[in-house]
Amino acid sequence: MALLSIEVANKFNVVMEDYLETYFQKRDLNSIASYLAESFYGCGTGVDEQVYNKDEGLAIFKRDLEAVTTPIKTIYRKREMQILNDTTAIFQACMDVHFNIMGEEMEFRNLRMTVVLHEVDKDIKVIAKHLSLPTDSHEEGESFPIKEALSRKREKINTISIKF
C-alpha cells in the first residue's frame, strides 16, 4: 500500500466488513443489492453461476438466500485487502463456511473468495466477486490432478496385465 492513507484503507475495510456481515449473517437481498455496482459481474461455486450485470447477480443471490435462509458461520483461514489506489481495492480470503440446508448441517472447506471494490461518486460498490472451491481430484501441491492421472494409468496397466 504505497503511500496511501490509513483513511483510504479504512473506508474500503469498513465497506468490506459490512458487505461480509450482510452476505453471511443478515442474508437480506435488498441489503446485498445496495452494495452491488450496476456493472457487477462474477462467478459462484454453482456450475451455472456466471453473471455479467447486477440483475443477473441478484437472481443468483436470490437463489442462494432461498437455499440457505439462516446465517452462515465463517472461519477465515486467511484474508487480505489490497488497496490498489484511492478508488479501487481487492479483497481475497480463504475460509471454511458452515451452513444449514433443509435441516442438514453442511460445510464448504477452503472456499476462496475474491471481491473487487471500486469507488464511484464517493460510494464504494462491489464490482466483481468470484467464489471457488478446490476440486476433489486435486491433492495439495498440485495445479492439475497429477496423482489421479497416475492412479488411472496404473489401473489401466493392471487391467491389461490381468487379461494376459
Buried (B, 14 or more C-beta within 10 A) or exposed (E): EEEBEEEBBEBBBEBBEBBBEBBBEEBEBEBBBEBBBEEBBBBBEEEEBEBEEBEBBBEBBEEBBEEBEEBBBBEEEEBEBEBBEEBBBBBBBBBBBBBBEEEEEEEBEEBBBBBBBBBEEEEBBBBBBBBBEBEEEBEEEBEEBEEBEEEEEEEEEEEEEEEE
